[in-house]
Structure formats: C-alpha cells, structure tokens
Amino acid sequence: MSDPKDETAAQTPEEIQADIERTRADLADTVGQLGERLEERKQQAKTGATYAGAAVGALVAVIVLVKIVKRIRS
C-alpha cells in the first residue's frame, strides 16, 4: 500500500490544485444529495403526520357519533 504523503510529494502544484478542486466538487455533490434526502424525509414525515391527523379525526368523529346514537336510543 502506498503512502499518500509520497504521492502528494510527487505531484505538481497544478495536480494538487486539480485534486483539491475534484474533492470540493465531490463534497458539493455529496452535500447536495444529503440535502435532497433530507427534503424527501421531511416530506414523508409531513405526509405521515397528515394521515395520522386524519385518522385521529375520523376516530373522534366515530366516537362522538356512537355517543349521540346511544343517547338517542336511551
């Protein structure tokens, strides 16, 4: 396995600069991908919360209707 220090010492300043620019571009891509994933997860969470809220609302409505029907029948 080669030592990265030896490789850097053998590179010209232009090669080192090009390597730095490639690394920056790779990091920017990675950060962009992470941001996209985060937005997807946030959207999924919002959708899940909406469904949960609708389910709770429906359950409350059913309970209220049951109580109303029981009062009417008694």
HTML snippet that shows the backbone in 3Dmol.js (N, CA, C, O; Angstrom):
<script src="https://3Dmol.org/build/3Dmol-min.js"></script>
<div id="view" style="width:600px;height:400px;position:relative"></div>
<script>
const pdb = `
ATOM      1  N   MET A   1       0.856  -1.172   0.000  1.00  0.00           N
ATOM      2  CA  MET A   1       0.000   0.000   0.000  1.00  0.00           C
ATOM      3  C   MET A   1       0.896   1.228   0.000  1.00  0.00           C
ATOM      4  O   MET A   1       1.855   1.289   0.770  1.00  0.00           O
ATOM      5  N   SER A   2       0.604   2.204  -0.848  1.00  0.00           N
ATOM      6  CA  SER A   2       1.467   3.372  -0.952  1.00  0.00           C
ATOM      7  C   SER A   2       1.094   4.422   0.082  1.00  0.00           C
ATOM      8  O   SER A   2      -0.047   4.497   0.540  1.00  0.00           O
ATOM      9  N   ASP A   3       2.060   5.208   0.427  1.00  0.00           N
ATOM     10  CA  ASP A   3       1.882   6.273   1.416  1.00  0.00           C
ATOM     11  C   ASP A   3       1.346   7.514   0.714  1.00  0.00           C
ATOM     12  O   ASP A   3       1.973   7.984  -0.236  1.00  0.00           O
ATOM     13  N   PRO A   4       0.203   8.067   1.145  1.00  0.00           N
ATOM     14  CA  PRO A   4      -0.350   9.257   0.487  1.00  0.00           C
ATOM     15  C   PRO A   4       0.619  10.435   0.500  1.00  0.00           C
ATOM     16  O   PRO A   4       0.585  11.267  -0.406  1.00  0.00           O
ATOM     17  N   LYS A   5       1.479  10.520   1.509  1.00  0.00           N
ATOM     18  CA  LYS A   5       2.455  11.612   1.561  1.00  0.00           C
ATOM     19  C   LYS A   5       3.426  11.530   0.395  1.00  0.00           C
ATOM     20  O   LYS A   5       3.816  12.553  -0.168  1.00  0.00           O
ATOM     21  N   ASP A   6       3.826  10.287   0.024  1.00  0.00           N
ATOM     22  CA  ASP A   6       4.731  10.106  -1.107  1.00  0.00           C
ATOM     23  C   ASP A   6       4.064  10.542  -2.402  1.00  0.00           C
ATOM     24  O   ASP A   6       4.704  11.156  -3.255  1.00  0.00           O
ATOM     25  N   GLU A   7       2.773  10.225  -2.554  1.00  0.00           N
ATOM     26  CA  GLU A   7       2.050  10.609  -3.763  1.00  0.00           C
ATOM     27  C   GLU A   7       1.923  12.121  -3.857  1.00  0.00           C
ATOM     28  O   GLU A   7       2.085  12.686  -4.939  1.00  0.00           O
ATOM     29  N   THR A   8       1.635  12.786  -2.743  1.00  0.00           N
ATOM     30  CA  THR A   8       1.488  14.235  -2.736  1.00  0.00           C
ATOM     31  C   THR A   8       2.813  14.894  -3.062  1.00  0.00           C
ATOM     32  O   THR A   8       2.844  15.886  -3.790  1.00  0.00           O
ATOM     33  N   ALA A   9       3.910  14.362  -2.538  1.00  0.00           N
ATOM     34  CA  ALA A   9       5.223  14.937  -2.792  1.00  0.00           C
ATOM     35  C   ALA A   9       5.585  14.825  -4.263  1.00  0.00           C
ATOM     36  O   ALA A   9       6.309  15.675  -4.782  1.00  0.00           O
ATOM     37  N   ALA A  10       5.102  13.804  -4.943  1.00  0.00           N
ATOM     38  CA  ALA A  10       5.425  13.594  -6.351  1.00  0.00           C
ATOM     39  C   ALA A  10       4.541  14.417  -7.276  1.00  0.00           C
ATOM     40  O   ALA A  10       4.821  14.509  -8.471  1.00  0.00           O
ATOM     41  N   GLN A  11       3.479  15.017  -6.746  1.00  0.00           N
ATOM     42  CA  GLN A  11       2.554  15.788  -7.584  1.00  0.00           C
ATOM     43  C   GLN A  11       3.065  17.216  -7.769  1.00  0.00           C
ATOM     44  O   GLN A  11       3.762  17.775  -6.921  1.00  0.00           O
ATOM     45  N   THR A  12       2.691  17.767  -8.899  1.00  0.00           N
ATOM     46  CA  THR A  12       2.996  19.185  -9.137  1.00  0.00           C
ATOM     47  C   THR A  12       1.937  20.023  -8.425  1.00  0.00           C
ATOM     48  O   THR A  12       0.871  19.515  -8.078  1.00  0.00           O
ATOM     49  N   PRO A  13       2.227  21.296  -8.210  1.00  0.00           N
ATOM     50  CA  PRO A  13       1.213  22.166  -7.592  1.00  0.00           C
ATOM     51  C   PRO A  13      -0.092  22.189  -8.392  1.00  0.00           C
ATOM     52  O   PRO A  13      -1.171  22.286  -7.808  1.00  0.00           O
ATOM     53  N   GLU A  14      -0.003  22.103  -9.706  1.00  0.00           N
ATOM     54  CA  GLU A  14      -1.202  22.107 -10.540  1.00  0.00           C
ATOM     55  C   GLU A  14      -2.022  20.836 -10.318  1.00  0.00           C
ATOM     56  O   GLU A  14      -3.252  20.881 -10.289  1.00  0.00           O
ATOM     57  N   GLU A  15      -1.331  19.698 -10.160  1.00  0.00           N
ATOM     58  CA  GLU A  15      -2.031  18.440  -9.908  1.00  0.00           C
ATOM     59  C   GLU A  15      -2.700  18.457  -8.533  1.00  0.00           C
ATOM     60  O   GLU A  15      -3.818  17.969  -8.366  1.00  0.00           O
ATOM     61  N   ILE A  16      -2.002  19.023  -7.565  1.00  0.00           N
ATOM     62  CA  ILE A  16      -2.581  19.135  -6.223  1.00  0.00           C
ATOM     63  C   ILE A  16      -3.813  20.026  -6.261  1.00  0.00           C
ATOM     64  O   ILE A  16      -4.835  19.699  -5.658  1.00  0.00           O
ATOM     65  N   GLN A  17      -3.723  21.154  -6.968  1.00  0.00           N
ATOM     66  CA  GLN A  17      -4.858  22.066  -7.089  1.00  0.00           C
ATOM     67  C   GLN A  17      -6.037  21.384  -7.777  1.00  0.00           C
ATOM     68  O   GLN A  17      -7.185  21.541  -7.361  1.00  0.00           O
ATOM     69  N   ALA A  18      -5.744  20.622  -8.836  1.00  0.00           N
ATOM     70  CA  ALA A  18      -6.807  19.904  -9.549  1.00  0.00           C
ATOM     71  C   ALA A  18      -7.454  18.871  -8.625  1.00  0.00           C
ATOM     72  O   ALA A  18      -8.671  18.690  -8.650  1.00  0.00           O
ATOM     73  N   ASP A  19      -6.639  18.192  -7.810  1.00  0.00           N
ATOM     74  CA  ASP A  19      -7.163  17.208  -6.864  1.00  0.00           C
ATOM     75  C   ASP A  19      -8.057  17.886  -5.832  1.00  0.00           C
ATOM     76  O   ASP A  19      -9.112  17.361  -5.475  1.00  0.00           O
ATOM     77  N   ILE A  20      -7.633  19.051  -5.357  1.00  0.00           N
ATOM     78  CA  ILE A  20      -8.443  19.815  -4.395  1.00  0.00           C
ATOM     79  C   ILE A  20      -9.773  20.208  -5.023  1.00  0.00           C
ATOM     80  O   ILE A  20     -10.812  20.100  -4.372  1.00  0.00           O
ATOM     81  N   GLU A  21      -9.763  20.656  -6.257  1.00  0.00           N
ATOM     82  CA  GLU A  21     -10.999  21.056  -6.946  1.00  0.00           C
ATOM     83  C   GLU A  21     -11.931  19.861  -7.138  1.00  0.00           C
ATOM     84  O   GLU A  21     -13.144  19.989  -6.975  1.00  0.00           O
ATOM     85  N   ARG A  22     -11.371  18.699  -7.485  1.00  0.00           N
ATOM     86  CA  ARG A  22     -12.197  17.486  -7.629  1.00  0.00           C
ATOM     87  C   ARG A  22     -12.821  17.111  -6.288  1.00  0.00           C
ATOM     88  O   ARG A  22     -13.993  16.741  -6.216  1.00  0.00           O
ATOM     89  N   THR A  23     -12.026  17.212  -5.236  1.00  0.00           N
ATOM     90  CA  THR A  23     -12.535  16.878  -3.906  1.00  0.00           C
ATOM     91  C   THR A  23     -13.649  17.836  -3.510  1.00  0.00           C
ATOM     92  O   THR A  23     -14.661  17.407  -2.955  1.00  0.00           O
ATOM     93  N   ARG A  24     -13.481  19.114  -3.783  1.00  0.00           N
ATOM     94  CA  ARG A  24     -14.530  20.100  -3.485  1.00  0.00           C
ATOM     95  C   ARG A  24     -15.808  19.781  -4.248  1.00  0.00           C
ATOM     96  O   ARG A  24     -16.906  19.836  -3.694  1.00  0.00           O
ATOM     97  N   ALA A  25     -15.655  19.448  -5.518  1.00  0.00           N
ATOM     98  CA  ALA A  25     -16.830  19.120  -6.337  1.00  0.00           C
ATOM     99  C   ALA A  25     -17.528  17.873  -5.797  1.00  0.00           C
ATOM    100  O   ALA A  25     -18.756  17.821  -5.725  1.00  0.00           O
ATOM    101  N   ASP A  26     -16.731  16.866  -5.419  1.00  0.00           N
ATOM    102  CA  ASP A  26     -17.320  15.644  -4.848  1.00  0.00           C
ATOM    103  C   ASP A  26     -18.064  15.952  -3.552  1.00  0.00           C
ATOM    104  O   ASP A  26     -19.163  15.444  -3.328  1.00  0.00           O
ATOM    105  N   LEU A  27     -17.471  16.777  -2.704  1.00  0.00           N
ATOM    106  CA  LEU A  27     -18.122  17.147  -1.446  1.00  0.00           C
ATOM    107  C   LEU A  27     -19.407  17.926  -1.706  1.00  0.00           C
ATOM    108  O   LEU A  27     -20.414  17.714  -1.031  1.00  0.00           O
ATOM    109  N   ALA A  28     -19.370  18.824  -2.684  1.00  0.00           N
ATOM    110  CA  ALA A  28     -20.577  19.588  -3.011  1.00  0.00           C
ATOM    111  C   ALA A  28     -21.691  18.662  -3.490  1.00  0.00           C
ATOM    112  O   ALA A  28     -22.853  18.838  -3.124  1.00  0.00           O
ATOM    113  N   ASP A  29     -21.332  17.670  -4.313  1.00  0.00           N
ATOM    114  CA  ASP A  29     -22.328  16.694  -4.773  1.00  0.00           C
ATOM    115  C   ASP A  29     -22.905  15.909  -3.597  1.00  0.00           C
ATOM    116  O   ASP A  29     -24.114  15.692  -3.511  1.00  0.00           O
ATOM    117  N   THR A  30     -22.023  15.491  -2.699  1.00  0.00           N
ATOM    118  CA  THR A  30     -22.468  14.713  -1.542  1.00  0.00           C
ATOM    119  C   THR A  30     -23.402  15.531  -0.666  1.00  0.00           C
ATOM    120  O   THR A  30     -24.437  15.031  -0.226  1.00  0.00           O
ATOM    121  N   VAL A  31     -23.048  16.779  -0.411  1.00  0.00           N
ATOM    122  CA  VAL A  31     -23.905  17.649   0.401  1.00  0.00           C
ATOM    123  C   VAL A  31     -25.248  17.853  -0.294  1.00  0.00           C
ATOM    124  O   VAL A  31     -26.291  17.853   0.358  1.00  0.00           O
ATOM    125  N   GLY A  32     -25.226  18.026  -1.609  1.00  0.00           N
ATOM    126  CA  GLY A  32     -26.473  18.171  -2.360  1.00  0.00           C
ATOM    127  C   GLY A  32     -27.352  16.943  -2.247  1.00  0.00           C
ATOM    128  O   GLY A  32     -28.565  17.054  -2.069  1.00  0.00           O
ATOM    129  N   GLN A  33     -26.744  15.771  -2.350  1.00  0.00           N
ATOM    130  CA  GLN A  33     -27.513  14.529  -2.235  1.00  0.00           C
ATOM    131  C   GLN A  33     -28.103  14.379  -0.837  1.00  0.00           C
ATOM    132  O   GLN A  33     -29.251  13.964  -0.682  1.00  0.00           O
ATOM    133  N   LEU A  34     -27.313  14.719   0.176  1.00  0.00           N
ATOM    134  CA  LEU A  34     -27.825  14.643   1.546  1.00  0.00           C
ATOM    135  C   LEU A  34     -28.991  15.609   1.744  1.00  0.00           C
ATOM    136  O   LEU A  34     -29.968  15.275   2.415  1.00  0.00           O
ATOM    137  N   GLY A  35     -28.892  16.799   1.165  1.00  0.00           N
ATOM    138  CA  GLY A  35     -29.986  17.765   1.253  1.00  0.00           C
ATOM    139  C   GLY A  35     -31.256  17.248   0.600  1.00  0.00           C
ATOM    140  O   GLY A  35     -32.353  17.429   1.128  1.00  0.00           O
ATOM    141  N   GLU A  36     -31.102  16.601  -0.554  1.00  0.00           N
ATOM    142  CA  GLU A  36     -32.263  16.025  -1.237  1.00  0.00           C
ATOM    143  C   GLU A  36     -32.908  14.925  -0.390  1.00  0.00           C
ATOM    144  O   GLU A  36     -34.132  14.852  -0.277  1.00  0.00           O
ATOM    145  N   ARG A  37     -32.074  14.076   0.200  1.00  0.00           N
ATOM    146  CA  ARG A  37     -32.609  13.008   1.052  1.00  0.00           C
ATOM    147  C   ARG A  37     -33.349  13.587   2.251  1.00  0.00           C
ATOM    148  O   ARG A  37     -34.408  13.093   2.639  1.00  0.00           O
ATOM    149  N   LEU A  38     -32.784  14.633   2.828  1.00  0.00           N
ATOM    150  CA  LEU A  38     -33.422  15.267   3.980  1.00  0.00           C
ATOM    151  C   LEU A  38     -34.779  15.826   3.595  1.00  0.00           C
ATOM    152  O   LEU A  38     -35.748  15.665   4.338  1.00  0.00           O
ATOM    153  N   GLU A  39     -34.863  16.479   2.447  1.00  0.00           N
ATOM    154  CA  GLU A  39     -36.144  17.029   1.994  1.00  0.00           C
ATOM    155  C   GLU A  39     -37.161  15.916   1.767  1.00  0.00           C
ATOM    156  O   GLU A  39     -38.335  16.068   2.107  1.00  0.00           O
ATOM    157  N   GLU A  40     -36.711  14.785   1.188  1.00  0.00           N
ATOM    158  CA  GLU A  40     -37.618  13.652   0.984  1.00  0.00           C
ATOM    159  C   GLU A  40     -38.143  13.136   2.316  1.00  0.00           C
ATOM    160  O   GLU A  40     -39.336  12.864   2.457  1.00  0.00           O
ATOM    161  N   ARG A  41     -37.253  13.002   3.290  1.00  0.00           N
ATOM    162  CA  ARG A  41     -37.663  12.502   4.606  1.00  0.00           C
ATOM    163  C   ARG A  41     -38.614  13.474   5.292  1.00  0.00           C
ATOM    164  O   ARG A  41     -39.576  13.053   5.935  1.00  0.00           O
ATOM    165  N   LYS A  42     -38.351  14.769   5.159  1.00  0.00           N
ATOM    166  CA  LYS A  42     -39.244  15.764   5.756  1.00  0.00           C
ATOM    167  C   LYS A  42     -40.624  15.671   5.123  1.00  0.00           C
ATOM    168  O   LYS A  42     -41.636  15.759   5.818  1.00  0.00           O
ATOM    169  N   GLN A  43     -40.667  15.493   3.803  1.00  0.00           N
ATOM    170  CA  GLN A  43     -41.954  15.374   3.104  1.00  0.00           C
ATOM    171  C   GLN A  43     -42.686  14.112   3.548  1.00  0.00           C
ATOM    172  O   GLN A  43     -43.900  14.131   3.745  1.00  0.00           O
ATOM    173  N   GLN A  44     -41.944  13.014   3.705  1.00  0.00           N
ATOM    174  CA  GLN A  44     -42.564  11.768   4.172  1.00  0.00           C
ATOM    175  C   GLN A  44     -43.129  11.950   5.574  1.00  0.00           C
ATOM    176  O   GLN A  44     -44.213  11.453   5.879  1.00  0.00           O
ATOM    177  N   ALA A  45     -42.406  12.653   6.417  1.00  0.00           N
ATOM    178  CA  ALA A  45     -42.872  12.889   7.787  1.00  0.00           C
ATOM    179  C   ALA A  45     -44.145  13.740   7.785  1.00  0.00           C
ATOM    180  O   ALA A  45     -45.076  13.479   8.547  1.00  0.00           O
ATOM    181  N   LYS A  46     -44.174  14.759   6.920  1.00  0.00           N
ATOM    182  CA  LYS A  46     -45.369  15.607   6.837  1.00  0.00           C
ATOM    183  C   LYS A  46     -46.570  14.794   6.364  1.00  0.00           C
ATOM    184  O   LYS A  46     -47.673  14.929   6.892  1.00  0.00           O
ATOM    185  N   THR A  47     -46.340  13.949   5.363  1.00  0.00           N
ATOM    186  CA  THR A  47     -47.418  13.118   4.835  1.00  0.00           C
ATOM    187  C   THR A  47     -47.919  12.159   5.910  1.00  0.00           C
ATOM    188  O   THR A  47     -49.126  11.990   6.085  1.00  0.00           O
ATOM    189  N   GLY A  48     -46.993  11.534   6.624  1.00  0.00           N
ATOM    190  CA  GLY A  48     -47.376  10.619   7.701  1.00  0.00           C
ATOM    191  C   GLY A  48     -48.160  11.327   8.786  1.00  0.00           C
ATOM    192  O   GLY A  48     -49.135  10.782   9.302  1.00  0.00           O
ATOM    193  N   ALA A  49     -47.741  12.549   9.142  1.00  0.00           N
ATOM    194  CA  ALA A  49     -48.447  13.322  10.169  1.00  0.00           C
ATOM    195  C   ALA A  49     -49.843  13.683   9.690  1.00  0.00           C
ATOM    196  O   ALA A  49     -50.789  13.687  10.478  1.00  0.00           O
ATOM    197  N   THR A  50     -49.978  13.985   8.414  1.00  0.00           N
ATOM    198  CA  THR A  50     -51.291  14.319   7.861  1.00  0.00           C
ATOM    199  C   THR A  50     -52.228  13.121   7.946  1.00  0.00           C
ATOM    200  O   THR A  50     -53.384  13.253   8.346  1.00  0.00           O
ATOM    201  N   TYR A  51     -51.720  11.951   7.567  1.00  0.00           N
ATOM    202  CA  TYR A  51     -52.543  10.737   7.648  1.00  0.00           C
ATOM    203  C   TYR A  51     -52.903  10.412   9.093  1.00  0.00           C
ATOM    204  O   TYR A  51     -54.033  10.017   9.380  1.00  0.00           O
ATOM    205  N   ALA A  52     -51.952  10.577   9.995  1.00  0.00           N
ATOM    206  CA  ALA A  52     -52.217  10.298  11.407  1.00  0.00           C
ATOM    207  C   ALA A  52     -53.274  11.264  11.935  1.00  0.00           C
ATOM    208  O   ALA A  52     -54.173  10.855  12.670  1.00  0.00           O
ATOM    209  N   GLY A  53     -53.175  12.534  11.570  1.00  0.00           N
ATOM    210  CA  GLY A  53     -54.169  13.515  11.998  1.00  0.00           C
ATOM    211  C   GLY A  53     -55.549  13.191  11.465  1.00  0.00           C
ATOM    212  O   GLY A  53     -56.542  13.321  12.180  1.00  0.00           O
ATOM    213  N   ALA A  54     -55.617  12.770  10.216  1.00  0.00           N
ATOM    214  CA  ALA A  54     -56.902  12.398   9.625  1.00  0.00           C
ATOM    215  C   ALA A  54     -57.482  11.176  10.320  1.00  0.00           C
ATOM    216  O   ALA A  54     -58.690  11.106  10.550  1.00  0.00           O
ATOM    217  N   ALA A  55     -56.635  10.217  10.655  1.00  0.00           N
ATOM    218  CA  ALA A  55     -57.114   9.007  11.339  1.00  0.00           C
ATOM    219  C   ALA A  55     -57.647   9.342  12.725  1.00  0.00           C
ATOM    220  O   ALA A  55     -58.686   8.828  13.138  1.00  0.00           O
ATOM    221  N   VAL A  56     -56.931  10.207  13.443  1.00  0.00           N
ATOM    222  CA  VAL A  56     -57.403  10.600  14.779  1.00  0.00           C
ATOM    223  C   VAL A  56     -58.721  11.354  14.660  1.00  0.00           C
ATOM    224  O   VAL A  56     -59.640  11.122  15.446  1.00  0.00           O
ATOM    225  N   GLY A  57     -58.821  12.249  13.691  1.00  0.00           N
ATOM    226  CA  GLY A  57     -60.068  12.990  13.486  1.00  0.00           C
ATOM    227  C   GLY A  57     -61.228  12.067  13.176  1.00  0.00           C
ATOM    228  O   GLY A  57     -62.330  12.254  13.691  1.00  0.00           O
ATOM    229  N   ALA A  58     -60.988  11.078  12.341  1.00  0.00           N
ATOM    230  CA  ALA A  58     -62.042  10.118  12.000  1.00  0.00           C
ATOM    231  C   ALA A  58     -62.450   9.307  13.227  1.00  0.00           C
ATOM    232  O   ALA A  58     -63.635   9.042  13.433  1.00  0.00           O
ATOM    233  N   LEU A  59     -61.490   8.921  14.023  1.00  0.00           N
ATOM    234  CA  LEU A  59     -61.789   8.156  15.233  1.00  0.00           C
ATOM    235  C   LEU A  59     -62.626   8.979  16.204  1.00  0.00           C
ATOM    236  O   LEU A  59     -63.589   8.473  16.779  1.00  0.00           O
ATOM    237  N   VAL A  60     -62.266  10.230  16.386  1.00  0.00           N
ATOM    238  CA  VAL A  60     -63.046  11.106  17.270  1.00  0.00           C
ATOM    239  C   VAL A  60     -64.464  11.254  16.739  1.00  0.00           C
ATOM    240  O   VAL A  60     -65.423  11.210  17.508  1.00  0.00           O
ATOM    241  N   ALA A  61     -64.601  11.427  15.437  1.00  0.00           N
ATOM    242  CA  ALA A  61     -65.937  11.564  14.845  1.00  0.00           C
ATOM    243  C   ALA A  61     -66.773  10.311  15.084  1.00  0.00           C
ATOM    244  O   ALA A  61     -67.959  10.421  15.394  1.00  0.00           O
ATOM    245  N   VAL A  62     -66.188   9.135  14.950  1.00  0.00           N
ATOM    246  CA  VAL A  62     -66.908   7.884  15.177  1.00  0.00           C
ATOM    247  C   VAL A  62     -67.341   7.783  16.633  1.00  0.00           C
ATOM    248  O   VAL A  62     -68.476   7.405  16.923  1.00  0.00           O
ATOM    249  N   ILE A  63     -66.448   8.115  17.538  1.00  0.00           N
ATOM    250  CA  ILE A  63     -66.783   8.055  18.976  1.00  0.00           C
ATOM    251  C   ILE A  63     -67.932   9.005  19.296  1.00  0.00           C
ATOM    252  O   ILE A  63     -68.858   8.634  20.017  1.00  0.00           O
ATOM    253  N   VAL A  64     -67.882  10.213  18.772  1.00  0.00           N
ATOM    254  CA  VAL A  64     -68.953  11.181  19.014  1.00  0.00           C
ATOM    255  C   VAL A  64     -70.269  10.668  18.438  1.00  0.00           C
ATOM    256  O   VAL A  64     -71.308  10.777  19.090  1.00  0.00           O
ATOM    257  N   LEU A  65     -70.244  10.122  17.250  1.00  0.00           N
ATOM    258  CA  LEU A  65     -71.466   9.593  16.638  1.00  0.00           C
ATOM    259  C   LEU A  65     -72.039   8.433  17.451  1.00  0.00           C
ATOM    260  O   LEU A  65     -73.254   8.333  17.620  1.00  0.00           O
ATOM    261  N   VAL A  66     -71.177   7.568  17.949  1.00  0.00           N
ATOM    262  CA  VAL A  66     -71.640   6.438  18.761  1.00  0.00           C
ATOM    263  C   VAL A  66     -72.332   6.969  20.012  1.00  0.00           C
ATOM    264  O   VAL A  66     -73.399   6.483  20.386  1.00  0.00           O
ATOM    265  N   LYS A  67     -71.730   7.965  20.657  1.00  0.00           N
ATOM    266  CA  LYS A  67     -72.329   8.522  21.885  1.00  0.00           C
ATOM    267  C   LYS A  67     -73.676   9.193  21.591  1.00  0.00           C
ATOM    268  O   LYS A  67     -74.617   9.094  22.378  1.00  0.00           O
ATOM    269  N   ILE A  68     -73.748   9.868  20.460  1.00  0.00           N
ATOM    270  CA  ILE A  68     -75.003  10.521  20.092  1.00  0.00           C
ATOM    271  C   ILE A  68     -76.082   9.463  19.844  1.00  0.00           C
ATOM    272  O   ILE A  68     -77.212   9.598  20.312  1.00  0.00           O
ATOM    273  N   VAL A  69     -75.728   8.426  19.113  1.00  0.00           N
ATOM    274  CA  VAL A  69     -76.705   7.366  18.832  1.00  0.00           C
ATOM    275  C   VAL A  69     -77.144   6.690  20.112  1.00  0.00           C
ATOM    276  O   VAL A  69     -78.328   6.386  20.259  1.00  0.00           O
ATOM    277  N   LYS A  70     -76.241   6.444  21.042  1.00  0.00           N
ATOM    278  CA  LYS A  70     -76.624   5.823  22.337  1.00  0.00           C
ATOM    279  C   LYS A  70     -77.575   6.719  23.112  1.00  0.00           C
ATOM    280  O   LYS A  70     -78.523   6.220  23.718  1.00  0.00           O
ATOM    281  N   ARG A  71     -77.350   8.020  23.109  1.00  0.00           N
ATOM    282  CA  ARG A  71     -78.257   8.951  23.824  1.00  0.00           C
ATOM    283  C   ARG A  71     -79.637   8.964  23.206  1.00  0.00           C
ATOM    284  O   ARG A  71     -80.651   8.998  23.903  1.00  0.00           O
ATOM    285  N   ILE A  72     -79.659   8.938  21.882  1.00  0.00           N
ATOM    286  CA  ILE A  72     -80.955   8.960  21.187  1.00  0.00           C
ATOM    287  C   ILE A  72     -81.745   7.684  21.505  1.00  0.00           C
ATOM    288  O   ILE A  72     -82.960   7.732  21.698  1.00  0.00           O
ATOM    289  N   ARG A  73     -81.059   6.566  21.555  1.00  0.00           N
ATOM    290  CA  ARG A  73     -81.745   5.285  21.810  1.00  0.00           C
ATOM    291  C   ARG A  73     -82.151   5.101  23.259  1.00  0.00           C
ATOM    292  O   ARG A  73     -83.041   4.303  23.551  1.00  0.00           O
ATOM    293  N   SER A  74     -81.518   5.821  24.171  1.00  0.00           N
ATOM    294  CA  SER A  74     -81.892   5.598  25.570  1.00  0.00           C
ATOM    295  C   SER A  74     -82.920   6.577  26.075  1.00  0.00           C
ATOM    296  O   SER A  74     -83.325   6.504  27.236  1.00  0.00           O
TER     297      SER A  74
END
`;
const viewer = $3Dmol.createViewer("view");
viewer.addModel(pdb, "pdb");
viewer.setStyle({}, {cartoon: {color: "spectrum"}});
viewer.zoomTo();
viewer.render();
</script>
